[in-house]
């Protein structure tokens, strides 16, 4: 382990310390190995985690385990994140040990707390939905009255994939929602009437260089991302506006790393919904569609190397959830047949279909188990084919 605070790039052979052991860390590890770097992961407790099974070092311990944190720091030359809902004391300990933390602990802390995030976005000068903070049932009722119905009440801390939130349609629902969300601090947002959901994956170096992957258009089912196409169905002007917003946040927050900025395309403009200070599943198609994927960019930013070309060819992605596994292992022969040069679904050359499984041992409803991507000429045709192929996985 090399202790350094300098801006000199870390050479291949250095160790990337990753906080989190999930699939994002797994794909980061693949990118790191491709470029000659080693990986150590702190999983949060899981043994043989998706990232840990491909990393050189897996530390299967809680994120607040001081001994485990000390080991991660001792093994690592830089610290990065694949999961932000952790104790940011890890960042403080890393800085005290002389390690760069990319992105910074300040950004991680901001993204953990919806109130802090909303305030930081407004300070950066970007539009967000009208919102209020509520720390009691009476404050929640006041927020509802001020914002007008309907609203979305969200747990202020540690929420993702729709967890810890509820829609309020009537004032008489306030008491029940307050109890159902755990009588904890909330952020209450006006419901945005939008045409499409968008995201921009942006990377930024310690020197301030910024590269994005264009604009992704996303579709969610039950609050979980189901599919993505790129480029999004936007005018050139609106696309430039979206990437400019992401770059502005990255600059204002002094990002060093990768960030996903999720937005709504609404009648009165682009509204930023939330930010993830790491790679994002809406950027999975960059693995095949871009010369430098979101994981390559995360690696490059972490070690201080120049960013790569993030421009994407037309592509689509569908998520593979645990629901597909509940009646047994899916029929993967459908995908492998595609990769043998047969024709899949809507006429897409099956050789353009790419399967990614995350190595998770237990399938649960709604759990992300893998994804499929396709690259070609028309993202909508690609998506139609992937959806049909996903359906065929469970045809028995």
C-alpha positions in Angstrom: 0.0 0.0 0.0 1.4 3.4 -1.0 0.4 6.4 1.2 0.0 9.4 -1.0 -1.9 12.7 -1.1 -0.3 13.8 -4.4 -2.0 14.2 -7.8 0.3 11.7 -9.5 -1.6 8.9 -11.2 -1.6 5.5 -9.5 0.2 3.0 -11.8 -1.2 -0.4 -12.7 -0.5 -2.9 -9.9 -2.0 -0.5 -7.4 -5.0 -1.6 -5.3 -8.5 0.0 -5.6 -10.4 -0.1 -2.3 -14.1 -0.5 -3.0 -16.8 0.2 -0.4 -19.5 -2.3 -1.2 -19.6 -5.8 -2.6 -22.5 -5.7 -5.1 -22.7 -6.0 -8.9 -21.4 -2.4 -9.5 -18.2 -3.4 -7.6 -18.0 -6.6 -9.6 -18.1 -4.7 -12.9 -15.6 -2.1 -11.6 -13.3 -5.0 -10.7 -13.5 -6.3 -14.3 -12.5 -2.9 -15.6 -9.7 -2.6 -13.0 -8.3 -6.0 -14.0 -8.4 -5.1 -17.6 -6.2 -2.2 -16.9 -3.8 -4.1 -14.5 -5.1 -2.9 -11.1 -5.9 -5.0 -8.1 -9.2 -4.7 -6.1 -10.1 -5.0 -2.4 -13.7 -4.8 -1.4 -15.4 -4.3 2.0 -18.8 -6.0 1.4 -20.9 -4.9 4.4 -20.9 -8.5 5.8 -21.7 -10.8 2.8 -19.2 -13.5 2.1 -18.6 -14.5 -1.6 -20.3 -11.3 -2.7 -20.7 -10.4 -6.4 -17.7 -8.1 -6.2 -15.8 -10.2 -3.6 -15.7 -13.3 -5.8 -13.7 -11.5 -8.5 -11.6 -9.2 -6.3 -8.2 -10.1 -5.0 -9.3 -9.3 -1.5 -12.8 -9.7 0.0 -13.4 -8.3 3.5 -16.7 -9.7 4.6 -17.5 -7.4 7.4 -19.9 -4.6 8.4 -19.3 -1.1 7.0 -18.7 0.2 10.6 -16.3 -2.6 11.6 -13.2 -0.7 12.6 -10.9 -3.6 12.2 -12.3 -4.3 8.8 -12.0 -0.6 7.8 -8.3 -0.6 9.0 -7.6 -3.6 6.8 -9.3 -2.1 3.7 -7.2 1.1 4.1 -4.0 -0.9 4.7 -4.6 -2.9 1.5 -5.7 0.0 -0.7 -4.1 2.9 -2.6 -7.3 4.8 -3.2 -10.9 4.4 -2.0 -14.0 4.5 -4.1 -17.6 3.5 -3.7 -20.1 1.1 -5.3 -22.8 1.8 -2.7 -23.4 5.1 -0.9 -25.7 4.1 2.0 -22.8 3.5 4.4 -21.1 5.1 7.3 -19.0 8.0 5.8 -16.6 7.6 8.7 -14.8 5.3 6.3 -14.0 8.4 4.2 -12.7 10.2 7.3 -10.5 7.3 8.3 -9.1 7.0 4.7 -8.2 10.7 4.6 -6.5 10.4 8.0 -4.5 7.5 6.6 -3.3 9.6 3.7 -5.6 8.1 1.0 -7.6 9.8 -1.7 -11.3 9.2 -1.5 -13.0 9.5 -4.8 -15.8 10.6 -4.7 -15.3 12.5 -1.5 -17.0 11.6 1.8 -18.8 15.0 1.6 -20.5 14.0 -1.7 -21.4 10.6 -0.3 -23.0 12.2 2.8 -24.9 14.6 0.6 -26.3 11.8 -1.5 -27.3 9.8 1.6 -29.7 12.5 2.8 -32.5 13.7 0.5 -32.8 17.0 2.3 -29.1 17.7 2.0 -29.2 16.6 -1.6 -32.1 18.8 -2.6 -30.4 21.8 -0.9 -27.1 21.1 -2.7 -28.8 20.7 -6.0 -30.6 24.1 -5.6 -27.3 25.7 -4.5 -25.8 24.3 -7.8 -28.6 26.2 -9.7 -30.5 23.3 -11.1 -34.3 22.7 -11.0 -35.8 20.2 -8.6 -39.4 19.5 -7.8 -41.0 21.7 -5.1 -40.3 20.1 -1.7 -40.5 20.4 2.0 -38.9 18.7 5.0 -41.0 17.1 7.7 -39.9 15.8 11.0 -43.3 15.1 12.6 -46.8 14.2 11.5 -47.9 17.8 11.9 -45.1 19.0 9.7 -46.0 16.3 7.1 -49.6 17.6 7.1 -48.3 21.2 6.7 -46.0 20.2 3.8 -49.0 18.5 2.1 -51.1 21.6 2.5 -48.3 23.9 1.2 -47.4 21.8 -1.8 -50.8 20.6 -2.7 -51.9 17.1 -3.6 -50.6 14.6 -4.7 -47.2 14.4 -3.1 -44.5 11.8 -2.6 -43.3 11.4 1.0 -39.8 9.8 1.2 -37.6 8.8 4.0 -34.9 11.4 4.2 -32.0 8.9 4.5 -30.9 5.7 2.9 -33.7 5.2 0.4 -33.4 3.6 -3.1 -35.5 1.6 -5.6 -38.7 3.1 -4.2 -38.0 1.8 -0.6 -39.1 4.1 2.2 -41.6 6.2 0.2 -45.3 6.6 -0.2 -47.7 8.6 -2.4 -50.3 10.8 -0.6 -53.5 11.5 -2.5 -55.7 12.7 0.3 -55.0 14.7 3.5 -56.6 11.9 5.6 -53.7 9.6 4.5 -51.1 11.7 6.3 -51.2 9.9 9.7 -51.1 6.4 8.1 -48.2 7.4 5.9 -46.3 8.9 8.8 -46.6 5.7 10.7 -45.9 3.4 7.7 -42.7 5.3 6.9 -41.4 4.8 10.5 -42.2 8.2 12.0 -38.9 9.4 10.8 -37.6 12.6 9.1 -39.1 12.9 5.6 -38.7 14.8 2.4 -42.0 15.6 0.8 -42.0 16.3 -3.0 -44.7 17.5 -5.4 -45.5 14.9 -8.0 -43.9 15.9 -11.3 -46.0 15.4 -14.5 -43.3 14.2 -16.9 -43.0 12.7 -20.4 -40.0 10.6 -19.8 -37.4 9.6 -17.2 -33.8 10.4 -18.1 -30.3 9.9 -16.7 -26.9 11.2 -17.5 -23.8 9.3 -16.3 -21.0 11.9 -15.9 -17.4 11.4 -14.9 -15.0 14.1 -13.7 -11.3 14.0 -12.9 -9.3 15.7 -10.1 -8.2 18.2 -12.8 -11.8 19.1 -13.6 -12.1 17.3 -17.0 -15.7 16.1 -17.6 -17.0 13.4 -19.9 -20.5 12.0 -20.2 -22.2 9.1 -21.9 -25.0 11.1 -23.5 -28.6 10.8 -22.3 -30.3 7.6 -21.3 -34.1 7.1 -21.3 -35.4 4.9 -18.6 -38.5 2.9 -17.8 -39.2 1.8 -14.2 -41.6 -1.0 -13.0 -42.5 -1.0 -9.3 -39.9 1.7 -8.7 -37.1 -0.5 -10.1 -35.3 0.3 -13.4 -36.6 -2.2 -15.9 -35.1 -0.9 -19.2 -32.9 1.8 -20.8 -32.4 3.0 -24.3 -29.8 5.4 -25.6 -29.9 7.9 -27.1 -33.0 9.2 -25.4 -36.0 10.5 -27.5 -35.0 14.1 -27.1 -34.2 17.1 -29.3 -30.5 17.9 -29.7 -31.1 21.0 -27.7 -32.8 19.2 -24.8 -30.0 16.6 -24.8 -27.4 19.3 -24.6 -29.3 20.8 -21.7 -29.4 17.5 -19.8 -25.6 16.8 -20.2 -24.9 20.4 -19.2 -26.9 20.0 -16.0 -25.0 16.9 -15.1 -21.7 18.6 -15.8 -22.7 21.6 -13.7 -23.5 19.4 -10.7 -20.2 17.5 -11.1 -18.3 20.8 -11.2 -20.3 22.5 -8.3 -19.9 19.4 -6.1 -16.2 19.0 -7.1 -16.8 15.4 -8.1 -13.9 13.1 -8.7 -15.4 9.9 -9.9 -18.6 8.9 -11.6 -22.1 10.2 -10.9 -25.6 9.4 -12.3 -28.0 12.4 -12.4 -31.6 11.2 -12.8 -34.0 13.7 -14.3 -37.6 14.1 -15.4 -38.3 15.5 -18.9 -41.3 17.7 -18.0 -43.3 20.3 -20.0 -41.6 23.2 -18.3 -38.1 21.8 -18.5 -35.7 19.2 -17.0 -36.2 18.5 -13.3 -33.4 16.8 -11.4 -34.9 13.9 -9.3 -31.9 12.5 -7.5 -28.2 11.8 -7.8 -26.1 8.6 -7.3 -22.4 9.3 -6.7 -21.3 6.0 -8.5 -22.1 4.0 -11.6 -25.7 3.3 -12.2 -27.7 0.5 -13.8 -29.0 2.9 -16.4 -25.4 3.1 -17.6 -24.8 -0.7 -18.0 -25.1 -0.4 -21.7 -21.9 1.6 -21.8 -20.0 -1.6 -21.3 -20.7 -2.5 -24.9 -21.8 0.8 -26.4 -19.0 3.1 -25.4 -15.2 2.9 -25.9 -14.8 3.7 -22.2 -17.7 2.3 -20.0 -18.9 4.0 -16.8 -16.8 1.5 -14.9 -13.7 2.3 -16.9 -14.4 6.0 -16.2 -14.8 5.3 -12.5 -11.4 3.5 -12.4 -9.7 6.3 -14.4 -11.0 9.0 -12.2 -10.1 7.1 -9.0 -6.5 6.4 -10.1 -6.0 9.9 -11.6 -5.7 8.8 -15.3 -7.3 10.7 -18.2 -10.9 9.8 -18.9 -11.8 7.8 -22.0 -14.3 8.4 -24.8 -17.8 8.0 -23.3 -19.8 8.5 -26.5 -22.4 5.6 -27.0 -23.6 3.8 -30.0 -27.4 3.2 -30.1 -28.1 0.6 -27.4 -30.7 -0.9 -25.1 -30.6 -2.7 -21.7 -33.1 -4.8 -19.8 -32.8 -5.8 -16.2 -33.0 -9.4 -15.1 -34.7 -9.6 -11.7 -35.1 -12.4 -9.3 -38.7 -12.9 -10.4 -37.3 -14.7 -13.5 -35.7 -17.4 -11.2 -38.6 -18.1 -8.8 -39.8 -21.2 -10.8 -36.3 -22.4 -11.5 -33.2 -21.4 -13.5 -34.1 -19.5 -16.6 -33.5 -21.1 -20.0 -30.2 -19.5 -20.9 -30.0 -21.5 -24.1 -32.1 -18.8 -25.6 -29.3 -16.3 -25.1 -26.5 -18.6 -26.0 -28.4 -19.6 -29.2 -28.5 -15.9 -29.9 -24.7 -15.7 -29.5 -24.2 -18.6 -32.0 -25.4 -16.5 -34.9 -29.1 -17.4 -34.9 -31.8 -14.8 -35.1 -33.4 -13.6 -31.9 -36.9 -12.2 -31.4 -37.4 -9.1 -33.6 -34.7 -10.0 -36.1 -31.8 -8.7 -34.1 -28.6 -10.6 -34.8 -28.3 -12.5 -31.6 -24.5 -11.9 -31.6 -25.4 -8.4 -30.6 -27.0 -9.6 -27.3 -24.8 -9.5 -24.3 -25.7 -11.3 -21.1 -24.3 -10.2 -17.7 -25.1 -12.2 -14.6 -24.0 -10.9 -11.2 -23.1 -14.1 -9.4 -25.7 -13.7 -6.6 -26.5 -16.9 -4.8 -30.1 -16.2 -3.8 -32.8 -15.0 -6.1 -35.6 -12.9 -4.6 -38.5 -11.0 -6.1 -37.2 -7.6 -7.2 -33.6 -8.4 -6.7 -31.2 -7.5 -9.5 -29.6 -10.7 -10.7 -28.3 -9.5 -14.1 -29.0 -7.6 -17.3 -28.9 -8.0 -21.0 -27.7 -5.3 -23.5 -27.8 -5.0 -27.2 -26.0 -2.5 -29.5 -27.1 -1.7 -33.1 -28.8 0.9 -35.2 -32.3 1.5 -33.6 -32.5 1.5 -29.8 -36.3 0.9 -29.9 -35.9 -2.2 -32.1 -33.1 -3.4 -29.8 -35.3 -3.0 -26.8 -38.2 -4.9 -28.4 -35.9 -7.8 -29.1 -34.4 -7.8 -25.6 -37.9 -7.7 -24.0 -38.9 -10.7 -26.2 -35.8 -12.6 -25.3 -36.2 -11.9 -21.6 -39.8 -13.3 -21.8 -38.5 -16.4 -23.6 -36.1 -17.1 -20.7 -39.1 -18.4 -18.7 -40.9 -20.2 -21.5 -40.7 -23.9 -20.6 
